[in-house]
Amino acid sequence: MTQRVFGITGWKNSGKTTLTCLLVEEFTRRGFRVATLKHAHHLFDVDHQGTDSYRHRQAGAGEVAIVSGRRWAIMHELGEADEPSLKDMLARLSPCDLVLIEGYKRESHPKIEARRLAASDSEPLAGADAGICAIAADHAITDAHVPVFALDDISGIADMIARKTGLGETAA
């Protein structure tokens, strides 16, 4: 099976994370298994000073796995290595029906651009990025060459993503 991916992109404070979470909830409600992959532009940490796993990484461990009866996580330190590609990260995910990708605005996968009027001081991405096949906005967009959805039209956006990715209306 080909991995179905669809992205949510936009500038800072445009509503990407909220839209991603609402779409995960919608697709999960429809019975699909969804994974997400988020790109961070800054140094981030999933554990903090004082935890055992943090101490392991500070001591020099290149990978630290944390396992419990409810979840597991592996943190991998890149050191001086290059950031892994989107393709490499997608290959690490467990099988699922759909991967929603937040960020990665420079990649070529199909995506929707989130826009908020409060964050509209940045140049629109649609038009300059052939991968953007729709816009989700909290304000009127009059010059779009792609379909425009209300930012809160989660069902309509999910239907469009399902059509674009070949995802059926019911779980496989």
MDTraj code that builds the backbone (N, CA, C; nanometers):
import mdtraj as md
import numpy as np

residues = "MET THR GLN ARG VAL PHE GLY ILE THR GLY TRP LYS ASN SER GLY LYS THR THR LEU THR CYS LEU LEU VAL GLU GLU PHE THR ARG ARG GLY PHE ARG VAL ALA THR LEU LYS HIS ALA HIS HIS LEU PHE ASP VAL ASP HIS GLN GLY THR ASP SER TYR ARG HIS ARG GLN ALA GLY ALA GLY GLU VAL ALA ILE VAL SER GLY ARG ARG TRP ALA ILE MET HIS GLU LEU GLY GLU ALA ASP GLU PRO SER LEU LYS ASP MET LEU ALA ARG LEU SER PRO CYS ASP LEU VAL LEU ILE GLU GLY TYR LYS ARG GLU SER HIS PRO LYS ILE GLU ALA ARG ARG LEU ALA ALA SER ASP SER GLU PRO LEU ALA GLY ALA ASP ALA GLY ILE CYS ALA ILE ALA ALA ASP HIS ALA ILE THR ASP ALA HIS VAL PRO VAL PHE ALA LEU ASP ASP ILE SER GLY ILE ALA ASP MET ILE ALA ARG LYS THR GLY LEU GLY GLU THR ALA ALA".split()
xyz = np.array([
    [0.0840, -0.1186, 0.0000],
    [0.0000, 0.0000, 0.0000],
    [0.0880, 0.1242, 0.0000],
    [0.0546, 0.2189, -0.0824],
    [0.1262, 0.3459, -0.0867],
    [0.0872, 0.4291, 0.0350],
    [0.1846, 0.4926, 0.0941],
    [0.1584, 0.5757, 0.2112],
    [0.0831, 0.7024, 0.1688],
    [-0.0300, 0.7270, 0.2305],
    [-0.1087, 0.8469, 0.2018],
    [-0.0616, 0.9590, 0.2938],
    [-0.0191, 1.0687, 0.2342],
    [0.0267, 1.1824, 0.3131],
    [-0.0434, 1.3089, 0.2659],
    [-0.0668, 1.3983, 0.3596],
    [-0.1239, 1.5284, 0.3272],
    [-0.0731, 1.6265, 0.4310],
    [-0.0377, 1.7458, 0.3856],
    [0.0243, 1.8436, 0.4736],
    [-0.0644, 1.9600, 0.5111],
    [-0.0343, 2.0173, 0.6251],
    [-0.0944, 2.1411, 0.6724],
    [0.0221, 2.2374, 0.6881],
    [0.0182, 2.3449, 0.6105],
    [0.1297, 2.4384, 0.6112],
    [0.0789, 2.5797, 0.6354],
    [0.1685, 2.6705, 0.6575],
    [0.1333, 2.8101, 0.6824],
    [0.2408, 2.8741, 0.7673],
    [0.2267, 3.0034, 0.7846],
    [0.3225, 3.0767, 0.8655],
    [0.2898, 3.0621, 1.0133],
    [0.3775, 3.1076, 1.0997],
    [0.3595, 3.1019, 1.2448],
    [0.2257, 3.1671, 1.2826],
    [0.1550, 3.1030, 1.3751],
    [0.0263, 3.1506, 1.4271],
    [-0.0864, 3.1513, 1.3236],
    [-0.0722, 3.0705, 1.2191],
    [-0.1758, 3.0671, 1.1155],
    [-0.2854, 2.9646, 1.1461],
    [-0.2670, 2.8823, 1.2475],
    [-0.3678, 2.7839, 1.2838],
    [-0.3340, 2.6416, 1.2432],
    [-0.2082, 2.6165, 1.2071],
    [-0.1669, 2.4826, 1.1609],
    [-0.1922, 2.3741, 1.2648],
    [-0.1502, 2.3961, 1.3868],
    [-0.1620, 2.2929, 1.4892],
    [-0.3076, 2.2669, 1.5237],
    [-0.3864, 2.3705, 1.5385],
    [-0.5287, 2.3524, 1.5673],
    [-0.5962, 2.2758, 1.4549],
    [-0.5688, 2.3136, 1.3304],
    [-0.6275, 2.2447, 1.2161],
    [-0.5822, 2.0990, 1.2120],
    [-0.4551, 2.0739, 1.2352],
    [-0.4034, 1.9369, 1.2364],
    [-0.4751, 1.8529, 1.3417],
    [-0.4875, 1.9041, 1.4619],
    [-0.5525, 1.8295, 1.5705],
    [-0.6990, 1.8007, 1.5382],
    [-0.7696, 1.8996, 1.4845],
    [-0.9101, 1.8791, 1.4491],
    [-0.9247, 1.7767, 1.3367],
    [-0.8325, 1.7770, 1.2424],
    [-0.8355, 1.6776, 1.1344],
    [-0.8044, 1.5370, 1.1874],
    [-0.7101, 1.5256, 1.2798],
    [-0.6816, 1.3958, 1.3413],
    [-0.8081, 1.3442, 1.4097],
    [-0.8748, 1.4308, 1.4858],
    [-0.9985, 1.3906, 1.5531],
    [-1.1046, 1.3463, 1.4524],
    [-1.1196, 1.4200, 1.3422],
    [-1.2206, 1.3887, 1.2405],
    [-1.1911, 1.2552, 1.1725],
    [-1.0683, 1.2357, 1.1281],
    [-1.0349, 1.1099, 1.0605],
    [-1.0421, 0.9915, 1.1570],
    [-1.0031, 1.0112, 1.2813],
    [-1.0138, 0.9060, 1.3820],
    [-1.1608, 0.8730, 1.4071],
    [-1.2459, 0.9749, 1.4147],
    [-1.3894, 0.9531, 1.4320],
    [-1.4459, 0.8714, 1.3156],
    [-1.3906, 0.8923, 1.1962],
    [-1.4348, 0.8188, 1.0778],
    [-1.3784, 0.6763, 1.0735],
    [-1.2937, 0.6425, 1.1685],
    [-1.2428, 0.5061, 1.1787],
    [-1.1065, 0.4833, 1.1168],
    [-1.0349, 0.5879, 1.0831],
    [-0.9034, 0.5731, 1.0216],
    [-0.7931, 0.5793, 1.1266],
    [-0.6814, 0.5124, 1.0960],
    [-0.5602, 0.5208, 1.1779],
    [-0.4761, 0.6346, 1.1210],
    [-0.4472, 0.7326, 1.2034],
    [-0.3771, 0.8530, 1.1594],
    [-0.2463, 0.8679, 1.2362],
    [-0.1416, 0.9047, 1.1638],
    [-0.0145, 0.9419, 1.2266],
    [0.0113, 1.0877, 1.1898],
    [0.0874, 1.1545, 1.2702],
    [0.1270, 1.2918, 1.2376],
    [0.2786, 1.3021, 1.2405],
    [0.3281, 1.3943, 1.1611],
    [0.4704, 1.4232, 1.1574],
    [0.4809, 1.5752, 1.1578],
    [0.5438, 1.6308, 1.2600],
    [0.5542, 1.7763, 1.2738],
    [0.6991, 1.8183, 1.2601],
    [0.7199, 1.9210, 1.1802],
    [0.8536, 1.9765, 1.1645],
    [0.8691, 2.0940, 1.2599],
    [0.9783, 2.0967, 1.3334],
    [1.0081, 2.2067, 1.4253],
    [1.1283, 2.2833, 1.3712],
    [1.1198, 2.4139, 1.3747],
    [1.2291, 2.4973, 1.3250],
    [1.3245, 2.5389, 1.4363],
    [1.3018, 2.4914, 1.5538],
    [1.3825, 2.5327, 1.6676],
    [1.4258, 2.4108, 1.7475],
    [1.5194, 2.4317, 1.8353],
    [1.5642, 2.3250, 1.9239],
    [1.4477, 2.2879, 2.0146],
    [1.4152, 2.1625, 2.0217],
    [1.3051, 2.1201, 2.1069],
    [1.3507, 2.0040, 2.1925],
    [1.2777, 1.9794, 2.2983],
    [1.3063, 1.8693, 2.3877],
    [1.1757, 1.8044, 2.4279],
    [1.1732, 1.6721, 2.4323],
    [1.0536, 1.6028, 2.4775],
    [1.0669, 1.5591, 2.6230],
    [1.1844, 1.5717, 2.6759],
    [1.2004, 1.5518, 2.8193],
    [1.2825, 1.6680, 2.8730],
    [1.2879, 1.6786, 3.0033],
    [1.3476, 1.7985, 3.0622],
    [1.4472, 1.7632, 3.1710],
    [1.5244, 1.8634, 3.2059],
    [1.6261, 1.8476, 3.3081],
    [1.5654, 1.7817, 3.4312],
    [1.6347, 1.6847, 3.4831],
    [1.5894, 1.6140, 3.6015],
    [1.5335, 1.4760, 3.5716],
    [1.4902, 1.4514, 3.4459],
    [1.4401, 1.3179, 3.4132],
    [1.5575, 1.2258, 3.3830],
    [1.5363, 1.0974, 3.4029],
    [1.6427, 1.0002, 3.3775],
    [1.6841, 1.0014, 3.2309],
    [1.5860, 1.0083, 3.1396],
    [1.6196, 1.0066, 2.9971],
    [1.7000, 1.1300, 2.9575],
    [1.6694, 1.2432, 3.0153],
    [1.7457, 1.3652, 2.9893],
    [1.8903, 1.3451, 3.0360],
    [1.9062, 1.2866, 3.1509],
    [2.0399, 1.2623, 3.2042],
    [2.1173, 1.1660, 3.1142],
    [2.0490, 1.0645, 3.0588],
    [2.1145, 0.9704, 2.9670],
    [2.1666, 1.0449, 2.8436],
    [2.0836, 1.1331, 2.7872],
    [2.1267, 1.2084, 2.6682],
    [2.2406, 1.3043, 2.7025],
    [2.2311, 1.3699, 2.8152],
    [2.3368, 1.4624, 2.8570],
    [2.4681, 1.3884, 2.8783],
    [2.4584, 1.2618, 2.9172],
    [2.5789, 1.1812, 2.9388],
    [2.6423, 1.1369, 2.8074],
    [2.5681, 1.1536, 2.6964],
    [2.6249, 1.1230, 2.5658],
    [2.5573, 1.0125, 2.4873],
    [2.4466, 0.9571, 2.5366],
    [2.3777, 0.8523, 2.4618],
    [2.3241, 0.9088, 2.3301],
    [2.3503, 0.8395, 2.2205],
    [2.3035, 0.8843, 2.0896],
    [2.1561, 0.8586, 2.0680],
    [2.1036, 0.7547, 2.1310],
    [1.9606, 0.7284, 2.1300],
    [1.9191, 0.6864, 2.2697],
    [1.8004, 0.7324, 2.3079],
    [1.7437, 0.6956, 2.4365],
    [1.6004, 0.6512, 2.4114],
    [1.5664, 0.5310, 2.4527],
    [1.4297, 0.4808, 2.4412],
    [1.3658, 0.4845, 2.5794],
    [1.2423, 0.5304, 2.5833],
    [1.1634, 0.5304, 2.7060],
    [1.0434, 0.4407, 2.6784],
    [1.0195, 0.3439, 2.7631],
    [0.9133, 0.2467, 2.7403],
    [0.8311, 0.2321, 2.8677],
    [0.6991, 0.2319, 2.8505],
    [0.6092, 0.2051, 2.9619],
    [0.4979, 0.1138, 2.9115],
    [0.4056, 0.0815, 2.9969],
    [0.2931, -0.0013, 2.9592],
    [0.1946, 0.0701, 2.8681],
    [0.2068, 0.2017, 2.8511],
    [0.1138, 0.2815, 2.7711],
    [0.1725, 0.3408, 2.6435],
    [0.3043, 0.3654, 2.6403],
    [0.3651, 0.4275, 2.5220],
    [0.5147, 0.4060, 2.5244],
    [0.5762, 0.4331, 2.4111],
    [0.7215, 0.4310, 2.4036],
    [0.7657, 0.5451, 2.3128],
    [0.8862, 0.5884, 2.3326],
    [0.9437, 0.6946, 2.2500],
    [1.0933, 0.6705, 2.2384],
    [1.1475, 0.7079, 2.1237],
    [1.2919, 0.7034, 2.1051],
    [1.3376, 0.8432, 2.0666],
    [1.4339, 0.8935, 2.1397],
    [1.4954, 1.0213, 2.1062],
    [1.6310, 0.9930, 2.0444],
    [1.6563, 1.0554, 1.9333],
    [1.7805, 1.0343, 1.8602],
    [1.8535, 1.1677, 1.8504],
    [1.9730, 1.1714, 1.8992],
    [2.0547, 1.2917, 1.8919],
    [2.1256, 1.2967, 1.7566],
    [2.1100, 1.4049, 1.6839],
    [2.1751, 1.4183, 1.5534],
    [2.3198, 1.4622, 1.5637],
    [2.3536, 1.5291, 1.6707],
    [2.4900, 1.5821, 1.6799],
    [2.5156, 1.6757, 1.5641],
    [2.6179, 1.6491, 1.4856],
    [2.6512, 1.7339, 1.3706],
    [2.5906, 1.6830, 1.2400],
    [2.5150, 1.5725, 1.2462],
    [2.4546, 1.5153, 1.1250],
    [2.3432, 1.6055, 1.0733],
    [2.3139, 1.5936, 0.9451],
    [2.2060, 1.6700, 0.8838],
    [2.0708, 1.6233, 0.9356],
    [1.9756, 1.7136, 0.9314],
    [1.8373, 1.6803, 0.9657],
    [1.7876, 1.5730, 0.8682],
    [1.7195, 1.4701, 0.9174],
    [1.6697, 1.3666, 0.8264],
    [1.5638, 1.4241, 0.7321],
    [1.5548, 1.3649, 0.6145],
    [1.4577, 1.4122, 0.5161],
    [1.3165, 1.3709, 0.5571],
    [1.2190, 1.4358, 0.4969],
    [1.0801, 1.3980, 0.5192],
    [1.0593, 1.2519, 0.4808],
    [1.1157, 1.2106, 0.3690],
    [1.1037, 1.0721, 0.3223],
    [1.1588, 0.9751, 0.4267],
    [1.2738, 1.0067, 0.4841],
    [1.3338, 0.9209, 0.5862],
    [1.2441, 0.9113, 0.7098],
    [1.1856, 1.0233, 0.7493],
    [1.1005, 1.0231, 0.8679],
    [0.9695, 0.9488, 0.8417],
    [0.9132, 0.9631, 0.7229],
    [0.7911, 0.8894, 0.6887],
    [0.8155, 0.7386, 0.6937],
    [0.9338, 0.6959, 0.6513],
    [0.9672, 0.5535, 0.6515],
    [0.9755, 0.4965, 0.7928],
    [0.9953, 0.5799, 0.8926],
    [1.0063, 0.5330, 1.0313],
    [0.8711, 0.5128, 1.0990],
    [0.7641, 0.5640, 1.0378],
    [0.6319, 0.5552, 1.0998],
    [0.5720, 0.4158, 1.0835],
    [0.4914, 0.3765, 1.1789],
    [0.4183, 0.2502, 1.1697],
    [0.3094, 0.2639, 1.0640],
    [0.2649, 0.1519, 1.0084],
    [0.1585, 0.1571, 0.9080],
    [0.0328, 0.2255, 0.9617],
    [-0.0291, 0.3046, 0.8755],
    [-0.1518, 0.3752, 0.9111],
    [-0.2274, 0.4088, 0.7832],
    [-0.3461, 0.4640, 0.7973],
    [-0.4271, 0.5003, 0.6806],
    [-0.3852, 0.6346, 0.6214],
    [-0.3413, 0.7270, 0.7061],
    [-0.3095, 0.8622, 0.6616],
    [-0.2055, 0.9241, 0.7536],
    [-0.1068, 0.9923, 0.6931],
    [-0.0105, 1.0706, 0.7700],
    [-0.0386, 1.2176, 0.7417],
    [-0.0687, 1.2925, 0.8471],
    [-0.0848, 1.4370, 0.8354],
    [0.0476, 1.5005, 0.8752],
    [0.0996, 1.5837, 0.7860],
    [0.2301, 1.6459, 0.8052],
    [0.2103, 1.7932, 0.8356],
    [0.2556, 1.8359, 0.9527],
    [0.2474, 1.9776, 0.9880],
    [0.3833, 2.0417, 0.9642],
    [0.3818, 2.1471, 0.8845],
    [0.5062, 2.2143, 0.8509],
    [0.5609, 2.1621, 0.7197],
    [0.6904, 2.1523, 0.7100],
    [0.7571, 2.1070, 0.5866],
    [0.7026, 2.1834, 0.4656],
    [0.6943, 2.3151, 0.4783],
    [0.6331, 2.3953, 0.3715],
    [0.7120, 2.3945, 0.2416],
    [0.8374, 2.3563, 0.2440],
    [0.9180, 2.3555, 0.1211],
    [0.9162, 2.2208, 0.0480],
    [0.8483, 2.1209, 0.1046],
    [0.8394, 1.9887, 0.0423],
    [0.7262, 1.9862, -0.0605],
    [0.7261, 1.8841, -0.1473],
    [0.6351, 1.8833, -0.2613],
    [0.5060, 1.8040, -0.2406],
    [0.4828, 1.7463, -0.1233],
    [0.3600, 1.6702, -0.0999],
    [0.2369, 1.7623, -0.1069],
    [0.1171, 1.7048, -0.1315],
    [-0.0029, 1.7883, -0.1337],
    [-0.0313, 1.8448, 0.0050],
    [-0.0772, 1.9693, 0.0079],
    [-0.1016, 2.0334, 0.1369],
    [-0.2068, 2.1433, 0.1267],
    [-0.2561, 2.1825, 0.2431],
    [-0.3485, 2.2944, 0.2550],
    [-0.2772, 2.4042, 0.3325],
    [-0.2978, 2.5271, 0.2900],
    [-0.2375, 2.6411, 0.3597],
    [-0.3370, 2.6973, 0.4591],
    [-0.2984, 2.7042, 0.5866],
    [-0.3802, 2.7652, 0.6908],
    [-0.3466, 2.9143, 0.6964],
    [-0.4518, 2.9956, 0.7040],
    [-0.4329, 3.1407, 0.7149],
    [-0.5281, 3.1978, 0.8187],
    [-0.4750, 3.2851, 0.9022],
    [-0.5549, 3.3624, 0.9971],
    [-0.5317, 3.5097, 0.9681],
    [-0.6382, 3.5862, 0.9769],
    [-0.6280, 3.7299, 0.9524],
    [-0.5277, 3.7938, 1.0480],
    [-0.5270, 3.7481, 1.1725],
    [-0.4354, 3.8033, 1.2738],
    [-0.2888, 3.7776, 1.2397],
    [-0.2614, 3.6792, 1.1531],
    [-0.1237, 3.6455, 1.1157],
    [-0.1015, 3.6690, 0.9667],
    [-0.1746, 3.7661, 0.9094],
    [-0.1719, 3.7845, 0.7638],
    [-0.0635, 3.8796, 0.7146],
    [0.0338, 3.9115, 0.7988],
    [0.1407, 4.0009, 0.7547],
    [0.2462, 3.9293, 0.6709],
    [0.2366, 3.7972, 0.6593],
    [0.3307, 3.7206, 0.5779],
    [0.2732, 3.6979, 0.4390],
    [0.3610, 3.6789, 0.3433],
    [0.3214, 3.6534, 0.2044],
    [0.2484, 3.5199, 0.1945],
    [0.1338, 3.5142, 0.1237],
    [0.0648, 3.3856, 0.1055],
    [0.1568, 3.2835, 0.0384],
    [0.1398, 3.1575, 0.0738],
    [0.2216, 3.0511, 0.0179],
    [0.1608, 2.9940, -0.1102],
    [0.0266, 2.9880, -0.1160],
    [-0.0411, 2.9342, -0.2347],
    [-0.0033, 3.0193, -0.3553],
    [0.0115, 2.9559, -0.4687],
    [0.0548, 3.0261, -0.5898],
    [0.2029, 3.0068, -0.6127],
    [0.2806, 3.0199, -0.5060],
    [0.4254, 2.9990, -0.5163],
    [0.4623, 2.8531, -0.4927],
    [0.3677, 2.7732, -0.4419],
    [0.3925, 2.6332, -0.4092],
    [0.2873, 2.5486, -0.4797],
    [0.3291, 2.4729, -0.5803],
    [0.2364, 2.3898, -0.6575],
    [0.1748, 2.2797, -0.5729],
    [0.2332, 2.2461, -0.4589],
    [0.1787, 2.1429, -0.3718],
    [0.0556, 2.1876, -0.2952],
    [0.0360, 2.3184, -0.2823],
    [-0.0806, 2.3682, -0.2086],
    [-0.2028, 2.3585, -0.2984],
    [-0.2959, 2.2715, -0.2582],
    [-0.4148, 2.2472, -0.3404],
    [-0.5402, 2.3080, -0.2795],
    [-0.5282, 2.3765, -0.1654],
    [-0.6421, 2.4423, -0.1026],
    [-0.5915, 2.5387, 0.0042],
    [-0.6812, 2.6253, 0.0477],
    [-0.6526, 2.7215, 0.1546],
    [-0.7630, 2.7075, 0.2579],
    [-0.7280, 2.7138, 0.3861],
    [-0.8248, 2.7186, 0.4955],
    [-0.8004, 2.8501, 0.5678],
    [-0.9016, 2.9363, 0.5708],
    [-0.8815, 3.0706, 0.6261],
    [-0.9971, 3.1112, 0.7162],
    [-0.9679, 3.2021, 0.8086],
    [-1.0717, 3.2569, 0.8959],
    [-1.1231, 3.3909, 0.8442],
    [-1.0892, 3.4227, 0.7196],
    [-1.1330, 3.5473, 0.6577],
    [-1.1516, 3.5237, 0.5072],
    [-1.2136, 3.6175, 0.4414],
    [-1.2405, 3.6035, 0.2982],
    [-1.1102, 3.6074, 0.2187],
    [-1.0994, 3.5181, 0.1228],
    [-0.9859, 3.5134, 0.0298],
    [-1.0468, 3.5325, -0.1093],
    [-1.0071, 3.6364, -0.1782],
    [-1.0697, 3.6674, -0.3078],
    [-0.9810, 3.6375, -0.4278],
    [-0.8529, 3.6215, -0.4076],
    [-0.7609, 3.6065, -0.5201],
    [-0.7020, 3.4658, -0.5325],
    [-0.7693, 3.3663, -0.4749],
    [-0.7146, 3.2302, -0.4737],
    [-0.7410, 3.1585, -0.6051],
    [-0.6446, 3.0771, -0.6461],
    [-0.6588, 2.9932, -0.7650],
    [-0.6798, 2.8471, -0.7252],
    [-0.7039, 2.8238, -0.5963],
    [-0.7318, 2.6910, -0.5421],
    [-0.8572, 2.7033, -0.4554],
    [-0.9235, 2.5933, -0.4247],
    [-1.0421, 2.5999, -0.3376],
    [-1.0090, 2.6610, -0.2018],
    [-1.1053, 2.7350, -0.1479],
    [-1.0891, 2.7990, -0.0176],
    [-1.1958, 2.7439, 0.0771],
    [-1.1523, 2.7020, 0.1935],
    [-1.2410, 2.6506, 0.2977],
    [-1.2362, 2.7452, 0.4170],
    [-1.3450, 2.7483, 0.4931],
    [-1.3408, 2.8154, 0.6225],
    [-1.2466, 2.7345, 0.7111],
    [-1.1688, 2.7996, 0.7914],
    [-1.0711, 2.7326, 0.8771],
    [-1.1382, 2.6313, 0.9705],
    [-1.2660, 2.6534, 1.0019],
    [-1.3367, 2.5609, 1.0908],
    [-1.4253, 2.4597, 1.0166],
    [-1.4150, 2.4520, 0.8846],
    [-1.4913, 2.3539, 0.8064],
    [-1.4150, 2.2219, 0.8029],
    [-1.4033, 2.1593, 0.9177],
    [-1.3198, 2.0401, 0.9318],
    [-1.3731, 1.9248, 0.8468],
    [-1.5035, 1.9061, 0.8450],
    [-1.5614, 1.7971, 0.7656],
    [-1.5341, 1.8180, 0.6165],
    [-1.5527, 1.9396, 0.5685],
    [-1.5265, 1.9694, 0.4274],
    [-1.3797, 1.9531, 0.3909],
    [-1.2917, 1.9977, 0.4791],
    [-1.1473, 1.9839, 0.4546],
    [-1.1096, 1.8358, 0.4563],
    [-1.1640, 1.7606, 0.5518],
    [-1.1350, 1.6169, 0.5601],
    [-1.1849, 1.5447, 0.4347],
    [-1.3028, 1.5819, 0.3852],
    [-1.3546, 1.5214, 0.2615],
    [-1.2595, 1.5487, 0.1450],
    [-1.2096, 1.6721, 0.1343],
    [-1.1158, 1.7077, 0.0277],
    [-0.9869, 1.6270, 0.0398],
    [-0.9348, 1.6144, 0.1612],
    [-0.8118, 1.5365, 0.1831],
    [-0.8356, 1.3907, 0.1454],
    [-0.9499, 1.3366, 0.1835],
    [-0.9818, 1.1976, 0.1500],
    [-0.9843, 1.1792, -0.0018],
    [-1.0432, 1.2729, -0.0747],
    [-1.0457, 1.2644, -0.2218],
    [-0.9055, 1.2748, -0.2791],
    [-0.8272, 1.3709, -0.2315],
    [-0.6932, 1.3943, -0.2851],
    [-0.5972, 1.2777, -0.2589],
    [-0.6167, 1.2089, -0.1466],
    [-0.5250, 1.1009, -0.1099],
    [-0.5766, 0.9627, -0.1492],
    [-0.7006, 0.9560, -0.1955],
    [-0.7586, 0.8271, -0.2301],
    [-0.8069, 0.7498, -0.1094],
    [-0.8217, 0.8176, 0.0035],
    [-0.8705, 0.7560, 0.1251],
    [-1.0213, 0.7417, 0.1151],
    [-1.0730, 0.6212, 0.1389],
    [-1.2165, 0.5973, 0.1303],
    [-1.2926, 0.6677, 0.2404],
    [-1.4208, 0.6700, 0.2289],
    [-1.5055, 0.7350, 0.3303],
    [-1.5209, 0.6487, 0.4558],
    [-1.4856, 0.5217, 0.4456],
    [-1.4909, 0.4352, 0.5651],
    [-1.3542, 0.3715, 0.5842],
    [-1.3287, 0.3297, 0.7048],
    [-1.1982, 0.2710, 0.7369],
    [-1.1765, 0.1431, 0.6575],
    [-1.0519, 0.1207, 0.6208],
    [-1.0161, 0.0005, 0.5441],
    [-1.0102, -0.1206, 0.6317],
])
top = md.Topology()
chain = top.add_chain()
for i, resn in enumerate(residues, 1):
    res = top.add_residue(resn, chain, resSeq=i)
    for name in ("N", "CA", "C"):
        top.add_atom(name, md.element.get_by_symbol(name[0]), res)
traj = md.Trajectory(xyz[None], top)
